[in-house]
Amino acid sequence: MILRNEKNYALLFYAALLNGTGHRFSQVAILAAVYQHSESGAAIGLLMACLVVPAIIAAPLAGKLSTRTNSIKVLKIIDAVRAPVALLPLIATPDTLYIFFLATIALAFGSGLYQPLRTAAIPALVERKHIRHVNGMEQTMTGMTLVVGSVSAGVIALVFSTGILFILHALLLGAASFMLIRCKAVRSFNSHKWEQRKSLPIALFMKVALMRTLLIIMLLMPLANGVDNVIFNLFALEVYRAGDFGVGIMYGALGAGLMLSTLFAGMMRNKMIALGVIMIALEGVGHLLLSTSSFLTVGALTAIGITFAAGISNICFDTVMMKAFPEDKRGPLFAMLAMVQQASMGVAMITAGVLSELFTPAQLAAGVGVSYLLFSVLFAILFQTHSIKHSMRMLRRSF
């Protein structure tokens, strides 16, 4: 098993599992509280944007930190600092909803630093031959946080109060920080040479055809993913009328699909780009099916299928990027991609909040489904217009 063979990655994996589960606890509680007090889809969209926009600001800082500091040490500090912030929603009331938004912004800024640093550290901690399997485990980790975090959060909210979810979030962040104490340090790189190069991140993406296509994918896919985040909540709350429990079940279903995708990671050896594009098209089909569902069970099963396809696609493209990016440039490159993704998703979430006032959740799901299908056609055309091997050679010569 990959976690036995890669001890340092195992520590990184379990730390992310702890803080990710805590994040789901907090997310379910905050989403339910804000919707209960505002009964507004626009408020949900704004709250989801608060999860994204701060990460846009944090991404460039993450890129600099990756070249100048020990990334693992920074990850420990980020979780330790976020722990007390996670307790802020405990003092929020119906008259002080802004506290939910402020806490979300602060936690999201920390996450915006954490994710690019963690992603850039992974290839430095594991053997190259294990990267594909590790990316499969990344989908398992995301899926487990959704299943364990979201479903159990829904149950806890029903049995107890949402306040305990915020306390658990803080405790899990502290435990995650402690977990990384034994993790191997990831060496920093001198950023001056990088800054003196003509091929800065954006210039590099424009220069190499493969990088251009990957950048377009990272720009367009979050537009649909951002609407997704609002849609699944609205289906649980408005279509299925299932409240906190429904939100937990839908997020749990999303997690189950990601975990299932991991089982196929070892089988994906060739044609990873083509497989990734096909999976995007299948996501679109899944959303079209979701738009016709009226029952929580059907919606949950459809969500499993959607995220199964998404997980396969993520494994494919993440593996391509981790193998393509030179070791000492991964931090700035992944930080730039994170900034593009978060900016795109933030726009989508705000837009989805507005659209939710004009269209039904079913109509939004159908629109997202058509978008995924169109994106898959576009990506297939883009990949066919250039040689992947030639782009890889150009990428290596650019450093």
N, C-alpha and C positions, 0 to 999 in steps of 0.2 A: 504493500500500500504506500502511496506517495508520501503520506504524512510520517510514516516510519522511516522512509529513506531520506527525507528532507527535514531534519530536526528543526532547523531555524525557520523554515517556512511554516512548519507546524505551529510554532509559537505565534507567528504573524497571523496564521489562519484562526487560531483559537481566540486571539485578542480581538480580531475583527468580528468574530462570531459573537463575542460578549458585547462589544459596544454596538454592533448592528442590532442585536436583539433588544438592547436597551432603547435604541433609537426607535424601533417599531413600537415598543411599549408607549413611549412618549408621543409618537405620531398618531397612533390610534386614539389616545386620550385627548390630545389637543384638537384633532379633526372633529371628533364627536362633540367636544365642548363648544368649539366655535360654531359648528353648524346648529347645535341645539339653541344657542343664544342668539344667533343671527338669522337662521333659516334662509341663508343666501348662498347660492352657488358661486356668486362673485367673491364672497368672503372666503370660500374654500379655495378658489383659484388664487386669490391673493396670498393666502396662507401657504399654499404649495409653492408659489413664487418666492416666498420668504425662505423656503428651503433651498432655492436655487441661486437667486441673485447674489447673495453674499459669497457664494463659491466662485462666482466670476471674478470678484475683487481679490479673493484669496489665491486664485490659481497662479498669477505671475509671481507672487511671493513664494509659493511652493516651489516653482521652478528655480528660483534663486537659492532657496534653502537646500535644494537637492544637490547643488554643486558646491556648497560652502560648509555644510554641516554633516554630522552623523545622522542620517535619516531616522534610524531606529530611536535614537535619543529624543528627537523632535516628536516622533509619534507618541512616545511615553508622556511627554510634557503636555501635548495636546489633549490626551484623554484625561490626565490629572486635572487640568484647568477646566475642562468641560463638566466635570463631575458636579461641582457646586452650582454651576449655571443650570444644570438639569433640574434643580429643585425650585427654580423661580416660579414655574406655573402653580406651585402650591399656594402662592399668595394672591393669585388672580381671582377676580370675581366677575359676575356679569357686567359690572360697571367699569371694569378695568381689563377688557379683552386685549388691550394693547400689550399687556404683559406676555400673553401667549405669543404674540408676534415678535416682541423683543427677544424672548428666550429662543424662539425658532431661528431668528436671524443670527444670534450669537453662536448657537450650536452649529448652524449651517456654515458659518465662517470657519469654524474649527474643522468641520468635515471637508470643506474646500481645500484646506491645507493638507489634511490627512490623506485623502484618496490619491492625489498625484504622487505624493511622496511614497506611499505604500506600493502603488503600481510600479513605480520606477525601481523600488528596492527588490521586487520579486525576482527579476531575471538575475540580479546580482547575488541572490541567496541560493538559487537552485541551479542544477545542471541543465545545460541547454536541451538535452534530450528529454527532460522532464517538463518542459514549459507547456506543452499541449495538455498534459495530464493536470498540471497545476492550474491552468485556466479552466479546466473542467471542475476542479475543486473550488475555484472561485465562484462558479455558478451554484455549486452545492452550498457554499457558505451563504451566498445571497438568498438562496431558497430556504435554508434552515432558519435564517433570521426572520424571513417572512412567515414561515410556518409556525415556528416556536414563538416568535415575538408577537405576531399579529393575532394568531388564533388564541393563544393563552391570554393576550391582552384583552381580547373580547370577552373571554370567560371571566377573567379577574374583574373587569369593569361591571359585569353582571352580578357577580357574587359579592364583591366588596365595593370600594369606591375607586374612582380614577386617580385619586391622590397617591395611592400606593404604587401606581405605575411610574410616577415621577421619582419616587424614592428608589425603586428598583433600577431605574435608568441610571441614577447617580452611582449606585453601588456597582453596577456592571461596568461603568466607565472606569471606576477606580480599580476594579479587578483586571480590566484590560491593560491598564497602565502597568500594573504589577507584573502581569504575564510577560511583558516584553523585556523585563530586567535581564533575563537569561538569553535573549536573542543576540546573535552575532551582529556586531556593528557593520554597517554598510559604509565603506569609505567614501569620502567626499572627493570631488574633482575640482581642479583649479578652473574657475569660470572665466579667467581672463583670456585664455586661448580661445574659448568658445565665443567670447564677445568680440575678439579681434577678427574672427572669421567673417568672410563675406556672406556665407550661407547661414544667416540667422534663421530661426524657426520658420517664420512666415515665407521668407524667400525660398527656403528649401522646399516647402510644400508647393510653392508655385513652380519651381524648377523641375521637379521630378513627377512624371505622370502618375505613378502609383500613389505618391503622397497627395497629389491633387484630388484623386478619386477618394482616398481615405478621408481627406478633409471634408469633401462634399458629403460623404456618408455621415461623418460626425456632426455636420451642420444640419442635415435634413432629418435624420432619424429622430433626434430629440424633439423636433417639432411635433411628430406624431406621438412619441413617448410622453411628452409633457401633457398632451391632451388625454392620453391614457390614464395618467395619474388622477386626473379629475374624474374621468368617465367611470372608473371602477368604484370610486367612492359614491358617485351619484347613483349608479345602479344599485348599490347596496342600500343606500338611504332613501332614494326616491322610487325606484322601480320595484325593488323587492321589499321595501318597507321593513328592513331587518335591523336597523339601528346599529349600535356598537358591535353587536354580535355579527351582523352581516358584513360590516367593514372588516372585522377580523377574519371571517371565513373567506372573503374575496382575496385578501392579501395572503392568506394561507394557501389558497389555490394557486396564486401566482408563484409562491415559493415552491410548491410541489412540482410545478412544471419545470422550474429551473433545476431542481434536484434531479429530475428524470433525465434532463439533457446531459448531465454529467456522465451517465452510464454509457453514452456513446462517444465520449471524448477519446477513448483509446482506439476507436475504429476510424477516426478521421485522420488519415495520413496524407492524402493527396486531394487536389481540387478543392482546397479549403475556401478559396474566394468564391468559386461557383456555388458551393454548398451554402455559404453564407447568404448569397443573393437569393437562392431558392427559398431559404428559410424566411427571409423578409416577406416574400410573396405569400407564404403560408400564414404568416402573421396577419396579413391583410384578409385572407379568407376567414381566419378565426374571428376577426372583428366584425365581419359581415354576418357571421353566425351569431355572435353576441348581440347584435342589434335586433335580432328576432326573439331573444329569450325573454321569458316573463317570470321565471322561477329561479330562486337562489341556487338550487342544485344544478340546473342546466347552465346557469351563468358561471358557477364555480368550475364545472367540467370544461367549459369553453375556455375559461381563463387558464386552466392547466395546459391546454393545447397551445394557446397563444404564447405562453412563456416558455414552453418546451422548445418551440421554434425559435424564440428570441434567444434562449440560452445557447442553442447550437450556433446561431449566427454570431453571438458574442464570443464564443470560444474560437471560432474561425478567425475573425478579424483581430481579436486580441493577440492570438498566437502569431499572426502575420506581423503585427507591429512590434511585438516583443523581440522577435527574431531579426527584424529589419533595422531597428534603431540601435546605433552604437551605444555601448555601455555608458560612456561618460556624457552622452547627450540625451539619455532617456528622460531625465528629470525635466529639463526645459521643454522637450517635445511633448511628453505626456501632460505637462502643465498647460501647454498651449491648447492641446486637444480638449482638456477638461474645461478650459475657459470657453472655447467654442461651443462645446456641448451644453454647458450650463447656461450660457447666454441664450442659445437656441431654445432650451427647455423652459427658461424663465419667460421668454416671449410667448411660448406655447401655452404655459399655465395661465398667464394673465389673460390671454386671448380665450382660452377654454372657459375661464370664469365668466367672461362676458357672453360668450356663445351659449353657455348653459342657461342664460336668461332668455335666449331667443329660440333655442332648439331643444328638443327632448334628448335624454341620454342615448336613446336608440338611434336618433338621427346623427348624433355626434360619433357614435361607434361606427356607423355605416360610412361616414365621411373619412374617418381614420382608416378604415379598411381599404377604401378606394385609394387613399394616399399611399399606403404601404405597397399596393399593387403597382401603382405608377412609379414609385421609387425603385422597386425591384427592376422594372424595365429600364429605367434610366441608368442604374448602376451596372446592369448587364451590358448596356451599350458602351458605357465609359470603359469598362474593363476590356472590352473587345477591341477598343481603338488603340491600345498600346501594349507593348510587350512587358510582362511582369519581370522577366529576367533582365531585360535592358534597364528597367527602372531600378532594380536592385543594384546593378553595377554602378549606375549613376549615383545612387544614394551612398554607396561606399566610397566613391571617389570624391564626394562632396566634403569629406572630413579629413 
